[in-house]
Amino acid sequence: IQRKQTEGWIIVFTDGSAKVVKGWSQAGYGGWYGHGSDKIFLVFIPLLEWQSNNRAELRAVLQALQQKQPAERLHVVMDAEIVYKGITTWMYEWRTHGWVGAAGPVGHSDLWQQIYVLTLMHGDTLSFQWVPSHIGIEGNEAADRLAELGRLQHPHNATQVQKRRCLAEGRAVWMGLGLEEMLSDFGTSSGGGTSSPSGTESNENPPRGVDVGRGWARMV
């Protein structure tokens, strides 16, 4: 990561979060570009989409790729190993087989296909790295907090009491990241969720199996 920074690459840490709260699944994701960056984002997954950690992780990477400018060199750092392997190896095989793997249709293929196209389009100006989670890497910890904040803004937290609690927790996260000056934008909506600017896999969703070793996974 440090070598990429010295070579002039933009570094973004991405992460996802998912949880079941009072029987309702909710997920969010975030991306951290460094202190003071105006590219930082946090978003909740729209209601009609699958609310899972894998989808949140994928959406975080996808948004980072969508925000990338053609002339920029972007290094995407994530702690989701299955997403990293999918991007760097498996998705090329999945694409050859029509996004169908040994276990059946690849989960979240709508997102995988977009990531595939953007990866080809940006070519050598894009690179990826996996890091273990929660070992004290500043960017990874910040992305984790942003993803959790995105989840907290999910409509499934829509009662007035929950709204007040989520806003209070969100404000604490923002101040912890040194983003006090951006608090006035807190709660604005962009795209599928709240954006401006980890989590565990929701166990409410029916299991569909993950074959990590072969990369032919149907991911929830």
C-alpha positions as CSV (number, residue, x, y, z in Angstrom):
1,I,0.0,0.0,0.0
2,Q,2.8,2.4,0.9
3,R,4.6,1.7,-2.3
4,K,1.4,2.4,-4.3
5,Q,1.0,5.7,-2.5
6,T,4.6,6.8,-3.2
7,E,4.0,5.9,-6.9
8,G,1.0,8.2,-7.0
9,W,-1.8,5.7,-6.9
10,I,-5.1,6.7,-5.2
11,I,-5.8,4.2,-2.4
12,V,-9.4,3.3,-1.4
13,F,-10.4,0.9,1.3
14,T,-13.8,-0.7,0.9
15,D,-15.9,-2.7,3.2
16,G,-19.5,-4.0,3.8
17,S,-21.7,-4.7,6.7
18,A,-24.9,-6.7,7.2
19,K,-27.0,-7.5,10.2
20,V,-30.4,-8.8,11.2
21,V,-32.2,-6.4,13.6
22,K,-35.5,-7.4,15.1
23,G,-36.0,-9.9,12.2
24,W,-35.2,-7.4,9.5
25,S,-32.0,-7.8,7.3
26,Q,-30.1,-4.7,6.5
27,A,-26.8,-4.0,4.9
28,G,-24.5,-1.1,4.0
29,Y,-21.1,-0.4,2.6
30,G,-18.4,2.3,2.6
31,G,-15.2,3.5,1.0
32,W,-12.4,5.4,2.6
33,Y,-9.9,7.4,0.5
34,G,-8.0,9.1,3.3
35,H,-8.4,12.0,5.6
36,G,-10.1,15.0,4.0
37,S,-11.0,13.2,0.8
38,D,-14.3,14.3,-0.8
39,K,-14.7,10.8,-2.4
40,I,-15.5,9.0,0.9
41,F,-18.9,7.3,0.7
42,L,-21.3,5.3,2.8
43,V,-24.4,3.8,1.4
44,F,-27.2,1.4,2.5
45,I,-28.3,-1.4,0.1
46,P,-31.8,-0.6,-1.4
47,L,-34.8,-2.4,0.1
48,L,-35.5,-4.6,-2.9
49,E,-31.9,-6.0,-3.1
50,W,-30.5,-8.9,-1.2
51,Q,-29.3,-7.7,2.2
52,S,-26.1,-9.6,2.8
53,N,-22.5,-8.9,3.6
54,N,-21.2,-10.3,0.3
55,R,-23.5,-8.0,-1.7
56,A,-22.4,-5.1,0.4
57,E,-18.7,-5.9,-0.2
58,L,-19.3,-6.1,-3.9
59,R,-21.3,-2.9,-4.0
60,A,-18.5,-1.1,-2.2
61,V,-15.9,-2.2,-4.8
62,L,-18.3,-1.3,-7.6
63,Q,-18.9,2.2,-6.3
64,A,-15.2,2.8,-6.0
65,L,-14.7,1.7,-9.7
66,Q,-17.6,3.9,-10.8
67,Q,-16.1,6.9,-9.1
68,K,-12.7,6.4,-10.7
69,Q,-11.7,8.9,-13.3
70,P,-10.0,7.6,-16.5
71,A,-6.7,9.3,-15.8
72,E,-6.5,8.1,-12.2
73,R,-4.6,5.1,-11.0
74,L,-6.7,3.4,-8.3
75,H,-5.6,0.7,-5.9
76,V,-8.6,-0.9,-4.2
77,V,-8.0,-2.6,-0.8
78,M,-10.5,-5.0,0.7
79,D,-10.8,-7.5,3.5
80,A,-13.3,-9.8,1.8
81,E,-11.1,-12.6,0.5
82,I,-13.8,-14.2,-1.6
83,V,-14.5,-10.9,-3.4
84,Y,-10.8,-10.4,-3.9
85,K,-10.3,-13.8,-5.5
86,G,-13.5,-13.4,-7.5
87,I,-12.2,-10.1,-9.0
88,T,-8.6,-11.3,-9.6
89,T,-9.3,-14.8,-10.8
90,W,-12.7,-16.4,-10.8
91,M,-14.9,-13.9,-12.6
92,Y,-13.0,-14.5,-15.9
93,E,-14.0,-18.2,-15.7
94,W,-17.5,-17.3,-14.6
95,R,-17.9,-15.0,-17.6
96,T,-16.7,-17.8,-20.0
97,H,-19.5,-20.1,-18.6
98,G,-22.2,-17.4,-18.8
99,W,-22.0,-16.5,-15.1
100,V,-22.9,-20.1,-14.2
101,G,-20.6,-22.1,-11.9
102,A,-20.5,-25.7,-10.7
103,A,-23.0,-24.8,-8.0
104,G,-25.3,-23.1,-10.4
105,P,-25.8,-19.4,-11.3
106,V,-23.2,-17.1,-9.6
107,G,-24.7,-15.1,-6.8
108,H,-25.0,-11.3,-7.4
109,S,-24.0,-11.7,-11.1
110,D,-25.5,-8.3,-11.8
111,L,-22.8,-6.7,-9.7
112,W,-20.1,-9.1,-10.9
113,Q,-20.8,-8.3,-14.5
114,Q,-20.5,-4.6,-13.9
115,I,-17.2,-5.0,-12.0
116,Y,-15.9,-7.2,-14.8
117,V,-16.6,-4.6,-17.5
118,L,-15.1,-1.7,-15.4
119,T,-12.0,-3.8,-14.7
120,L,-11.5,-4.4,-18.4
121,M,-12.2,-0.8,-19.2
122,H,-9.7,0.6,-16.7
123,G,-7.0,-2.0,-17.4
124,D,-3.6,-1.2,-15.9
125,T,-4.8,1.9,-14.1
126,L,-6.6,-0.4,-11.6
127,S,-5.2,-2.8,-9.0
128,F,-6.6,-4.8,-6.1
129,Q,-5.3,-6.0,-2.7
130,W,-6.6,-8.2,0.1
131,V,-5.8,-7.4,3.7
132,P,-6.9,-9.2,6.9
133,S,-9.6,-7.4,8.8
134,H,-9.3,-5.8,12.2
135,I,-5.5,-5.9,12.6
136,G,-5.1,-2.1,13.0
137,I,-4.8,-0.9,9.4
138,E,-6.2,2.6,9.5
139,G,-8.0,2.6,6.2
140,N,-9.6,-0.8,6.7
141,E,-10.9,0.2,10.2
142,A,-12.2,3.4,8.7
143,A,-14.0,1.6,5.9
144,D,-15.5,-0.8,8.4
145,R,-17.0,2.1,10.4
146,L,-18.3,3.7,7.2
147,A,-20.0,0.5,6.1
148,E,-21.6,0.1,9.6
149,L,-22.8,3.7,9.4
150,G,-24.3,3.0,5.9
151,R,-26.1,0.1,7.4
152,L,-27.4,2.2,10.3
153,Q,-29.1,4.5,7.8
154,H,-31.1,1.6,6.3
155,P,-34.9,2.2,6.1
156,H,-35.4,-0.9,8.3
157,N,-34.2,1.4,11.1
158,A,-37.1,3.8,10.3
159,T,-38.9,4.2,13.7
160,Q,-38.4,7.6,15.3
161,V,-36.6,6.1,18.3
162,Q,-34.3,4.1,16.0
163,K,-33.7,7.1,13.8
164,R,-32.5,9.2,16.7
165,R,-30.2,6.4,17.9
166,C,-28.8,5.8,14.4
167,L,-28.1,9.5,13.9
168,A,-26.3,9.7,17.3
169,E,-24.2,6.6,16.5
170,G,-23.6,8.0,13.0
171,R,-22.4,11.4,14.3
172,A,-20.0,9.6,16.7
173,V,-18.5,7.7,13.8
174,W,-18.2,10.8,11.6
175,M,-16.4,12.7,14.4
176,G,-14.2,9.7,15.0
177,L,-13.1,9.9,11.4
178,G,-12.4,13.6,11.7
179,L,-15.2,14.6,9.4
180,E,-17.1,17.1,11.6
181,E,-17.2,19.7,8.8
182,M,-19.3,17.3,6.7
183,L,-21.9,16.6,9.3
184,S,-24.3,19.0,7.7
185,D,-24.6,16.6,4.8
186,F,-25.4,13.7,7.1
187,G,-28.5,11.8,6.0
188,T,-28.6,13.0,2.4
189,S,-29.6,10.4,-0.2
190,S,-27.7,9.4,-3.3
191,G,-28.4,6.5,-5.6
192,G,-29.6,3.4,-3.7
193,G,-28.8,4.8,-0.3
194,T,-27.3,7.6,1.7
195,S,-24.0,8.6,0.4
196,S,-21.2,11.0,1.2
197,P,-19.0,10.1,2.5
198,S,-17.7,-4.8,9.4
199,G,-19.8,-6.6,9.4
200,T,-20.9,-10.2,9.6
201,E,-22.9,-12.1,7.1
202,S,-26.6,-12.0,7.8
203,N,-27.7,-15.5,9.0
204,E,-31.3,-14.8,8.1
205,N,-30.8,-15.5,4.4
206,P,-31.3,-19.0,3.1
207,P,-27.9,-20.7,2.6
208,R,-26.9,-21.3,-1.0
209,G,-23.3,-22.5,-0.4
210,V,-19.9,-21.0,-1.0
211,D,-17.2,-23.1,-2.6
212,V,-14.3,-20.8,-1.8
213,G,-11.6,-23.3,-2.9
214,R,-12.8,-23.7,-6.5
215,G,-14.2,-20.2,-7.0
216,W,-17.5,-21.6,-8.4
217,A,-19.6,-20.0,-5.6
218,R,-23.2,-19.1,-5.2
219,M,-22.8,-16.3,-2.7
220,V,-25.4,-14.9,-0.5
